Amino acid sequence: MKWHSTTEYPFALAGEDEDRELRKAAYKYFINHMGFDKWAYYEPVKDLSKLLHGDRGYNAGRTPNNPAVSYYPWLDHGRYFRDTHRDNTVLITQPYPYDNSLVTTKGLNMEDLTTLKMYSKAFSFYWPETTEIHLITTKEAAKRYEIIINQIHQDLFRAFCREAVNQLEE
């Protein structure tokens, strides 16, 4: 598994200039708030739980011990992200909204992992307003990320309210 700096945008940038800039801005915002400093392309690992718990013996490229982990729609636009300062690794997927119920760790019998979801599609840096961000992580790391996600959404709501008040005053 090859890790890249989060200064590199992790997807091909197609579309209009304005769309590309929006995607890059959403990515920078997300990365800065979540504290990630490395990313890697999704590839199957023997034991996803071990990888997300920080174990280095995850055997990248091996057949998963749970075949459901490689179910494609669940992993759409999947990338691993790492916070090397806290030794946290997460798997982030941004599937199209056709069946987001597929993005769950319960169905994979991964009792030690959990899935968090950004409440707004606006934060998607793959395709804003279309795909949703799902974070698959350990239950311990989820406590921290859940606080950050809630703060992001509160900041977004405050900005929305300020904009609404400004428009009413005009």
C-alpha positions as CSV (number, residue, x, y, z in Angstrom):
1,M,0.0,0.0,0.0
2,K,1.5,3.3,-1.1
3,W,0.6,6.3,1.1
4,H,0.4,9.8,-0.4
5,S,0.4,13.3,1.2
6,T,-3.0,14.8,1.7
7,T,-1.7,17.8,-0.2
8,E,-2.5,15.7,-3.3
9,Y,-6.1,15.6,-4.3
10,P,-7.0,11.8,-4.4
11,F,-9.2,11.7,-7.5
12,A,-9.1,12.7,-11.2
13,L,-10.5,16.2,-11.6
14,A,-13.0,16.1,-14.5
15,G,-15.7,18.7,-15.2
16,E,-15.9,22.4,-15.3
17,D,-13.3,24.6,-13.6
18,E,-15.8,25.8,-11.0
19,D,-16.8,22.1,-10.1
20,R,-13.1,21.2,-9.8
21,E,-12.4,24.1,-7.5
22,L,-15.5,23.2,-5.3
23,R,-14.3,19.6,-5.0
24,K,-10.7,20.7,-4.1
25,A,-12.1,23.2,-1.5
26,A,-14.4,20.5,0.0
27,Y,-11.4,18.1,0.2
28,K,-9.1,20.7,1.9
29,Y,-11.9,21.6,4.4
30,F,-12.5,18.0,5.2
31,I,-8.9,17.0,5.6
32,N,-8.0,20.1,7.7
33,H,-10.9,19.5,10.1
34,M,-10.4,15.7,10.4
35,G,-6.6,15.9,10.8
36,F,-5.6,13.4,8.1
37,D,-2.1,13.7,6.7
38,K,-1.9,10.6,4.5
39,W,-4.2,8.8,2.0
40,A,-3.9,5.6,-0.1
41,Y,-6.0,4.1,-2.8
42,Y,-8.4,1.4,-1.6
43,E,-7.1,-2.1,-2.1
44,P,-8.3,-5.3,-0.4
45,V,-6.6,-6.2,2.8
46,K,-6.6,-9.5,4.6
47,D,-8.1,-8.0,7.8
48,L,-9.7,-4.6,7.6
49,S,-10.1,-4.4,11.3
50,K,-6.4,-4.9,11.9
51,L,-5.6,-2.1,9.4
52,L,-8.0,0.3,11.0
53,H,-6.7,-0.5,14.4
54,G,-3.2,0.6,13.3
55,D,-1.7,-2.9,12.9
56,R,0.9,-2.9,10.1
57,G,0.5,-6.6,9.3
58,Y,-2.5,-6.1,7.1
59,N,-1.2,-7.8,3.9
60,A,-2.3,-5.3,1.2
61,G,-3.5,-6.9,-1.9
62,R,-4.5,-10.2,-0.3
63,T,-7.9,-11.8,-0.4
64,P,-10.1,-10.4,2.5
65,N,-11.1,-12.8,5.2
66,N,-14.6,-11.4,4.8
67,P,-15.6,-11.4,1.1
68,A,-18.4,-8.8,1.7
69,V,-15.7,-6.2,2.4
70,S,-14.9,-6.2,-1.4
71,Y,-18.5,-5.6,-2.4
72,Y,-18.1,-2.9,-5.0
73,P,-21.0,-0.4,-4.4
74,W,-20.0,-0.3,-0.7
75,L,-16.5,0.7,-1.6
76,D,-17.3,3.2,-4.4
77,H,-14.6,5.8,-4.5
78,G,-12.9,4.3,-1.5
79,R,-9.7,5.7,0.0
80,Y,-7.8,5.0,3.2
81,F,-7.0,8.1,5.2
82,R,-4.5,8.2,8.1
83,D,-3.8,10.6,10.9
84,T,-0.2,9.7,11.7
85,H,-0.1,11.9,14.8
86,R,-2.9,9.9,16.5
87,D,-2.2,6.6,14.7
88,N,-5.7,6.5,13.3
89,T,-6.6,5.0,9.9
90,V,-10.1,5.2,8.4
91,L,-11.7,3.9,5.2
92,I,-13.7,6.6,3.5
93,T,-16.2,5.7,0.8
94,Q,-18.4,8.1,-1.2
95,P,-21.0,5.9,-2.9
96,Y,-23.7,7.1,-5.1
97,P,-27.1,7.3,-3.3
98,Y,-28.7,4.2,-4.9
99,D,-28.4,2.1,-1.8
100,N,-26.4,3.6,1.1
101,S,-27.8,0.9,3.4
102,L,-25.0,-1.2,2.0
103,V,-22.4,1.0,3.8
104,T,-22.6,-0.7,7.2
105,T,-20.1,-2.6,9.4
106,K,-22.9,-4.5,11.2
107,G,-23.6,-6.5,8.0
108,L,-20.0,-7.4,7.8
109,N,-19.8,-8.8,11.3
110,M,-17.2,-6.3,12.3
111,E,-18.2,-5.7,15.9
112,D,-15.1,-3.6,16.6
113,L,-15.7,-1.2,13.7
114,T,-18.4,1.4,13.1
115,T,-19.6,3.6,10.2
116,L,-20.1,7.4,10.5
117,K,-21.8,9.4,7.9
118,M,-21.6,13.1,7.0
119,Y,-25.1,14.5,7.2
120,S,-24.8,16.7,4.1
121,K,-23.8,15.7,0.6
122,A,-22.2,19.2,0.3
123,F,-19.0,17.8,2.0
124,S,-18.4,15.2,-0.6
125,F,-15.1,15.9,-2.3
126,Y,-15.7,13.2,-4.9
127,W,-18.9,14.7,-6.3
128,P,-20.5,17.3,-4.1
129,E,-24.3,17.2,-3.7
130,T,-24.4,13.7,-5.3
131,T,-22.3,11.3,-3.2
132,E,-22.1,11.0,0.6
133,I,-19.1,10.5,2.8
134,H,-19.0,7.4,5.0
135,L,-16.1,6.8,7.4
136,I,-15.5,3.3,8.5
137,T,-13.3,3.3,11.6
138,T,-12.7,1.8,15.0
139,K,-15.2,2.6,17.8
140,E,-12.5,4.4,19.7
141,A,-11.6,6.7,16.9
142,A,-15.2,7.2,16.0
143,K,-15.8,9.1,19.3
144,R,-13.3,11.8,18.2
145,Y,-14.5,11.9,14.5
146,E,-18.2,12.1,15.6
147,I,-17.4,15.3,17.6
148,I,-15.6,16.8,14.6
149,I,-18.5,15.9,12.2
150,N,-21.0,17.5,14.6
151,Q,-18.9,20.6,14.8
152,I,-18.6,20.8,11.0
153,H,-22.4,20.6,10.7
154,Q,-22.9,23.2,13.4
155,D,-20.5,25.6,11.6
156,L,-22.3,25.0,8.3
157,F,-25.7,25.7,10.0
158,R,-24.4,28.9,11.6
159,A,-23.0,30.0,8.2
160,F,-26.4,29.3,6.6
161,C,-28.2,31.3,9.2
162,R,-25.8,34.2,8.9
163,E,-26.3,34.2,5.1
164,A,-30.1,34.0,5.5
165,V,-30.1,37.0,7.9
166,N,-27.9,39.0,5.5
167,Q,-30.3,38.3,2.7
168,L,-33.2,39.4,4.8
169,E,-31.5,42.6,5.7
170,E,-30.8,43.5,2.1
